[in-house]
Structures are given as C-alpha cells and as structure tokens.
Amino acid sequence: MSPVNKENSEEKVQLACFKVGEEKYALDILKVKEITRSQPVTKIPKAPEFIEGVISIRGAFIPVVDMRKRFGFPPREPDRNTRVIIATIAGKIIGIQVDEAKEVIWVSRKEIKPPPRILKGNASEYLEGICRSGDEILMFLNFERILSTSEKIRLDEVKKAVKRMKAESGMKRKRSSGKKKNLS
C-alpha cells in the first residue's frame, strides 16, 4: 500500500529510477526485488529475441530482458554502469537489463500525468504515465505491459527449458561423481 501524507492527504508512490539510452524511466518500487550489477548472461537457444538469456542469483535462474532491445534502441555492450533490476511481472521473477540505475524517489500520484496520446512506438505502449523529477522528465512504466501475454507464455517456456537443463546437468554430475575410476 502506498503511504498517505496526512498534511495534504496526498497519495505517494515510491519509484525506482533508471536510464535506458538517454531517457529516464521508473518502476513502482513494490515490483522490484533487488538491483544487481550486470553479470555474464547465459544465452538460451531458441529464446525470444527480447530475452538476453538467464543469470543465476543465489541458485535461481532468472531470465533477463534487455530493455534496449525491448524499446528498439541500438545495442550496447554492458559497462560498469549497467544494472539488472530483478522484479516481479505477472507473478514471475525476471531481470531487466538497464543502462544505469539512478535513484529511488517519492512522487505524488497527482504528479503522474497520462502519457500524451500522440506518442507512438515501442516504449509508449508500456507507459503508465509521465512526471517530473527535478529538471528531468520521468517515464513511469507499467511493468505488467512490458511483456505481452504471448511473450509471458514464451517466458514460461524458457524458464521450463532452463529448469530441465539444470536438472539434466545435475543428473550428469551425480552419474559422473558416482562412477569409480580404476587407477591401476
């Protein structure tokens, strides 16, 4: 639940801010589990193009969506500022790779305005609204719309494939560790 400022009964939302390209975006902090440095991503054969691959965090395999690809921006190699925001979408944990994590801010819901109707293109369909953060314009994303229903289904398929791969590699390790070698 969002806090209410008793002085002016204004509902506020806490936003995690990040950059993709030169633009600043935000997610409701309640969707965010953690923010981690970029790490090597394991590519998954036949995964949807927007899925960069998977990363392993504390034994959990998490699919990573490259937001540059998602928004149709030119590719860029991860650098020291690149972060992966681990978040929940439709009850599933995913990572979104962003160019830079910025800050966490509080914004009044009244300050978040609907996106202009004239906006077209990939990023506009994901927008919940637009607001100001200091001198910058901040695009508040509706995280549930980052993936379409069919993409969420494909994401589930990727997660199942990763689980099968993990189980198979575990079985191979057990088999190989159980064999006795004759050293004579």
C-alpha positions, 0 to 999 in steps of 0.5 A: 500500500502506498503511504498517505501524507496526512498534511495534504492527504496526498497519495505517494508512490515510491519509484525506482529510477533508471536510464535506458539510452538517454531517457529516464524511466521508473518502476513502482518500487513494490515490483522490484526485488533487488538491483544487481550489477550486470553479470555474464548472461547465459544465452538460451537457444531458441529464446525470444529475441527480447530475452538476453538469456538467464543469470543465476542469483543465489541458485535461481535462474532468472531470465533477463530482458534487455530493455534496449532491445525491448524499446528498439534502441541500438545495442550496447555492450554492458559497462560498469554502469549497467544494472539488472533490476530483478522484479516481479511481472505477472507473478514471475521473477525476471531481470531487466537489463538497464543502462544505469540505475539512478535513484529511488524517489517519492512522487505524488500520484497527482504528479503522474500525468497520462502519457500524451496520446500522440506518442507512438512506438515501442516504449509508449505502449508500456507507459503508465504515465509521465512526471517530473523529477527535478529538471528531468522528465520521468517515464513511469512504466507499467511493468505488467505491459512490458511483456505481452501475454504471448511473450509471458507464455514464451517466458514460461517456456524458457524458464521450463527449458532452463529448469530441465537443463539444470536438472539434466546437468545435475543428473550428469554430475551425480552419474559422473561423481558416482562412477569409480575410476580404476587407477591401476 
